[in-house]
Structures are given as C-alpha cells and as structure tokens.
C-alpha cells in the first residue's frame, strides 16, 4: 500500500490502484481523485507523508497506532 496521509488510527492510502481509507477494520475505497482526497484529508487533520511511503498491512497497522509527529 502507498500511504499518502495519516492520523492516529487511519490513513489515506492507495491499494491495488484504488484510493481509500485504511483503519484497523481494513480498507474502504473512496470515489475521489487523489488531489481532492488530500484536500479533504487536510481538513480532517491527516498529516501528509512526503514522500508517500510503501507499507505492508501489518507495518501500517503498527504505524497507525503511533502518535503522528
């Protein structure tokens, strides 16, 4: 998965070329373009990851439980 932005407990990701939100409950696809999703994520206080990071699901779950810097 490519992690674009995160906040504690959730991340905006691209998985299998689909954009979505990933939480401990799994992946939920969203029907937005990446640019619009990033603007919305900013309003929802997600922290963008620059550059985006590639992570496997177990690594991402641990990452989401950490406090954002």
C-alpha positions in Angstrom: 0.0 0.0 0.0 1.1 3.5 -0.7 0.4 5.7 2.4 -0.4 9.3 1.4 -1.5 10.8 4.7 -2.3 9.6 8.2 -3.7 10.5 11.6 -3.9 8.3 14.6 -6.0 5.2 13.7 -6.5 6.0 10.0 -4.6 6.5 6.8 -5.3 7.7 3.2 -3.8 5.0 1.0 -3.6 3.6 -2.5 -4.0 -0.1 -2.6 -4.2 -2.1 -5.9 -4.5 1.2 -7.7 -7.6 2.2 -5.7 -7.7 5.1 -3.3 -9.2 4.6 0.1 -9.1 4.9 3.9 -7.3 2.2 5.9 -8.1 1.6 9.5 -7.8 -1.4 11.9 -11.1 -2.6 10.3 -9.5 -2.8 6.9 -9.6 -0.9 3.6 -12.6 1.2 2.5 -12.4 2.6 -1.1 -13.4 6.2 -1.8 -14.5 7.6 -5.0 -12.3 10.8 -5.1 -9.4 11.9 -7.2 -6.2 11.9 -5.1 -6.0 15.8 -5.2 -9.5 16.2 -3.7 -8.9 13.4 -1.2 -5.7 15.1 0.0 -7.6 18.4 0.5 -10.3 16.6 2.4 -7.7 14.7 4.5 -6.1 18.0 5.4 -9.4 19.4 6.7 -9.8 16.2 8.7 -6.3 16.8 10.2 -4.5 14.0 8.5 -0.7 14.5 8.3 0.6 14.2 4.7 3.6 11.9 4.2 6.1 13.5 1.8 7.2 11.4 0.1 4.5 8.8 0.2 5.6 5.6 1.9 5.1 2.0 0.8 4.0 -0.3 3.6 2.6 -3.8 4.1 -0.6 -4.1 6.1 1.0 -5.3 9.4 3.5 -2.4 9.3 0.8 0.1 8.5 -1.4 -1.1 11.4 1.6 -0.5 13.8 2.2 2.9 12.2 -1.4 4.0 12.7 -1.3 3.2 16.4 1.7 5.6 16.9 1.1 9.2 17.6 1.9 11.4 14.5 5.0 13.6 14.8 
